[in-house]
Amino acid sequence: MEEVLSVLTFNCWNVSPPFEERVALTRAGIEELQPDLIGLQEIVVRSDGFDQGRLILQDLGYQWAFAPAFWWDEHGNVRPPGDDGIGFGNVVASRYPILRTESARLPGWESGEGRSIVAALVDAPYGPVVFACTHLNWKFHHGYVREAQAIAAWEFIQRFAGDVFLPPILVGDLNADPDSTEVRFLCGLHALESQSCYFQDVWRVAGGGSAGMTWDNRNPFAATACEPDRRIDYILVGLAREGRGQIEDVRLAMTEARNGIYPSDHFGLIAYVRM
C-alpha cells in the first residue's frame, strides 16, 4: 500500500514575543495543514514546567518527542543538556504511533553553540518511517562547523535507521544556502571526509523553480536581523526505492500574518512524499 505522506518543518523562534499570539498562529497553521509528520526547531522546555512543544501540539492528535540541544546557566553561558529533558532543542511529532526515539549531540561545542538531532521510528500504515529533525549552527562563518554537524547527522540517521526499507526523512533549519558545502554533502553533490550520502532536497526537486525563501525580509520578525533573504529550512528525503520516496509537491507554509503578527521569524515548509 502506497500513500502520500505530508511533512512539515518549522522553526518556532523559541519564546520571542509576542509569544502567545505566535503559538496560537502556529497551532492554527498546523490545524489547517494537517501534516502527518512535523519537525519543530527552537523549542524551549524549562524546569518550572513550561513546555513549548506541548503548548503547540497538545490536543492536535500528535505523539511527539523533544530533545534539548543546550541550556543556559544563570550567567547566560551555553551548557550541555542533562538527562532531565530541559533546554532548547528540537521536536519530532507524528500522527502515527512512534515506536522509538533517539537523540544525539552534534559537534561544535567549541564554537559557543550546542546542537542536537532527534529521530523517531514512525509506525506508518505503509511501513516504518525514520523521521529526524535538527538545527545547525547559525553564524554565517560557521560553515566548517555545519559540515561536521551534517556528517554527524548522516551517521546518526544511518545507525538509527538500520535496515528500515523506506527512505529516511530529515528536516530542519540548516542555516545554510542550497549551494553551501554542508547542504551539497547531504544532497550527494559533494564529499566530506571521504564520505558521501544522498537525500533529495524537496524544493530542488519539486519547487517549480521559485526561490522558496524561508528567511524572508517581508516578514518583519526576520527583517530586524538585517540579513539577506535565504532558503535555509529543508525537507530532505532519502533515495526513492521502488517508487517510494518520490516528491509530489512542496510549498512554503506559515507565511500569513494576523494583525501584523507572523507565527515566527522563519516561514515553514510542507512537502508531500509518496510512500
C-alpha positions in Angstrom: 0.0 0.0 0.0 1.4 3.4 -1.0 0.1 6.7 0.4 1.2 10.3 0.3 2.9 11.4 3.5 2.8 15.1 4.4 5.8 16.6 6.2 6.1 20.0 7.8 9.2 21.7 9.2 9.1 24.9 11.1 11.5 27.0 13.2 9.3 28.3 16.1 11.6 31.2 17.1 11.8 30.0 20.7 9.8 32.2 23.2 10.4 35.5 21.4 7.5 38.0 21.8 4.6 38.2 21.1 4.8 34.6 22.2 1.2 33.7 23.0 -0.1 35.2 19.7 2.6 33.3 17.8 1.8 30.0 19.4 -1.9 30.5 18.5 -0.9 31.2 14.9 1.4 28.1 14.8 -1.4 25.9 16.2 -3.9 27.3 13.6 -1.4 26.6 10.8 -0.9 23.0 11.9 -4.7 22.5 12.2 -5.1 23.9 8.7 -2.3 21.9 7.1 -2.9 18.6 9.0 0.6 17.3 8.4 1.4 13.7 9.1 4.9 14.4 10.4 6.2 17.7 12.0 9.7 18.8 12.8 10.0 21.8 15.1 13.1 23.7 15.9 13.9 26.3 18.7 11.6 24.6 21.2 12.1 25.6 24.9 11.4 23.3 27.9 12.1 24.7 31.4 12.3 23.2 34.8 9.3 25.2 36.0 7.1 23.0 33.9 7.0 25.3 30.8 6.9 23.1 27.6 6.7 25.0 24.3 6.2 21.8 22.3 3.2 20.8 24.4 1.7 24.3 24.1 1.9 24.0 20.3 0.9 20.3 19.9 -1.4 19.4 22.7 -4.9 18.2 21.7 -4.0 18.2 18.0 -3.7 14.5 17.6 0.1 14.0 17.7 2.7 12.0 19.5 6.0 13.8 19.9 9.4 13.7 21.4 11.7 16.5 22.4 15.5 16.5 22.6 17.4 19.5 24.1 20.5 20.8 22.4 21.7 23.0 25.2 20.6 25.1 28.1 21.7 28.4 29.6 23.2 28.7 33.1 22.5 31.6 35.4 25.2 33.6 33.8 23.9 33.1 30.3 26.5 30.6 29.2 25.6 27.7 26.9 25.8 24.3 28.7 25.3 20.7 27.5 21.8 19.3 28.4 21.4 16.8 31.1 19.1 13.8 31.3 16.1 15.8 32.5 14.8 16.9 29.1 15.3 20.6 29.9 16.7 23.1 27.4 16.5 24.5 23.9 16.1 22.0 21.1 14.0 20.1 18.6 10.8 18.2 18.4 9.6 15.3 16.1 5.9 14.8 16.0 3.7 12.2 14.3 0.0 11.4 13.7 1.0 7.8 13.6 2.4 5.9 16.6 6.0 6.5 17.5 7.8 3.1 18.1 11.0 4.5 19.5 13.1 7.7 19.6 16.7 8.6 19.9 18.7 11.8 20.1 22.4 12.8 19.9 24.5 15.8 20.4 26.2 17.2 17.3 29.8 18.5 17.1 30.6 22.2 17.5 30.6 22.9 21.2 33.9 24.7 20.8 32.1 27.3 18.6 29.9 28.5 21.5 26.8 26.8 20.3 25.2 23.5 21.1 23.2 21.5 18.6 21.4 18.1 18.5 19.4 15.8 16.3 16.3 13.8 17.3 14.7 10.9 15.4 11.6 8.8 15.6 10.7 5.5 14.1 7.1 6.0 13.0 4.6 3.2 12.6 3.1 4.4 9.3 0.3 2.4 7.6 2.7 1.6 4.7 5.7 0.6 6.8 8.1 2.1 9.3 9.5 5.5 8.5 12.6 7.1 10.1 11.9 10.8 10.7 14.6 13.1 12.1 14.9 16.8 12.9 17.9 19.0 13.5 19.0 22.6 13.7 22.6 23.5 12.7 24.9 26.4 13.8 23.5 29.8 12.8 26.5 32.0 12.2 27.4 32.8 8.6 31.1 31.9 9.1 30.4 28.6 10.8 30.2 26.6 7.6 33.1 24.4 8.9 31.0 23.6 12.0 27.9 22.8 9.9 30.0 20.5 7.7 30.9 18.4 10.8 27.3 18.5 12.0 26.0 17.4 8.6 28.3 14.4 8.7 27.3 13.5 12.2 23.6 13.8 11.4 24.0 11.5 8.5 25.9 8.9 10.6 23.3 9.1 13.3 20.4 8.5 10.8 22.3 5.6 9.3 22.7 4.0 12.8 19.1 4.7 13.8 17.5 3.5 10.6 19.3 0.2 10.5 17.5 -2.0 7.9 14.3 0.1 7.6 13.4 -0.1 3.9 11.6 3.2 3.3 13.8 6.3 2.7 14.6 8.3 5.8 13.4 11.9 6.1 15.5 14.6 7.7 14.1 18.1 8.3 15.3 21.3 10.0 16.8 24.7 9.9 20.2 24.1 8.5 21.2 27.8 8.5 22.9 27.2 5.1 22.2 28.1 1.5 21.5 25.3 -1.0 24.9 25.8 -2.6 26.8 25.5 0.7 29.2 22.6 1.1 27.2 21.2 4.1 23.9 21.1 2.1 25.6 19.8 -1.0 27.0 17.0 1.1 23.6 16.0 2.3 22.3 16.1 -1.3 25.0 13.9 -2.8 26.7 16.8 -4.6 29.9 17.0 -2.5 32.0 14.5 -0.4 33.3 15.4 3.0 35.9 13.4 4.9 35.8 10.7 2.2 32.1 10.3 2.9 29.1 11.0 0.7 25.3 10.5 1.1 22.2 11.3 -0.8 19.0 13.0 0.2 16.5 14.6 -2.1 16.1 18.3 -1.4 12.4 18.5 -1.9 12.5 22.1 -3.0 15.1 21.4 -5.6 13.0 18.5 -6.9 9.5 20.0 -6.8 9.8 23.7 -6.0 9.0 24.7 -9.6 12.0 26.9 -10.0 10.8 29.5 -7.5 13.2 30.8 -4.8 11.5 29.3 -1.8 12.9 31.7 0.7 12.2 30.6 4.3 14.1 33.6 5.7 12.3 36.5 4.0 12.6 40.2 4.8 8.9 40.7 4.0 8.4 39.1 7.5 9.3 42.0 9.9 10.5 39.5 12.5 13.2 38.4 10.0 13.9 41.9 8.8 15.1 43.1 12.1 18.2 40.9 11.7 19.3 42.8 8.6 20.2 39.5 6.8 19.6 38.7 3.2 16.7 36.6 2.0 17.7 32.9 2.1 16.4 29.3 1.7 17.8 27.7 4.9 15.0 25.4 6.0 14.8 22.0 4.4 12.9 18.8 4.0 15.3 16.1 2.8 14.1 12.7 1.7 16.4 9.7 1.1 16.8 7.9 -2.1 13.4 6.8 -3.6 13.0 3.0 -3.7 10.6 1.2 -6.0 8.7 4.5 -6.4 8.5 5.1 -2.6 10.0 8.4 -1.6 9.0 10.3 -4.7 8.4 14.0 -4.1 4.9 15.0 -5.3 4.7 18.6 -4.2 6.3 21.2 -1.8 5.3 24.7 -0.8 6.0 27.4 1.8 3.8 27.3 4.9 3.1 29.6 7.9 3.5 32.6 5.6 0.5 34.6 6.6 0.3 37.3 9.3 -2.7 38.1 11.6 -3.0 41.7 12.8 0.6 42.2 11.6 2.0 39.2 13.5 3.7 36.2 11.9 4.0 32.8 13.6 7.8 33.1 13.6 10.8 34.8 12.0 11.0 31.8 9.6 8.5 30.5 7.1 7.7 26.8 7.3 7.9 24.2 4.5 5.5 21.4 3.8 6.1 18.6 1.4 4.1 15.7 0.1 6.0 12.4 -0.4 4.7 9.2 -2.0 5.5 6.3 0.3 
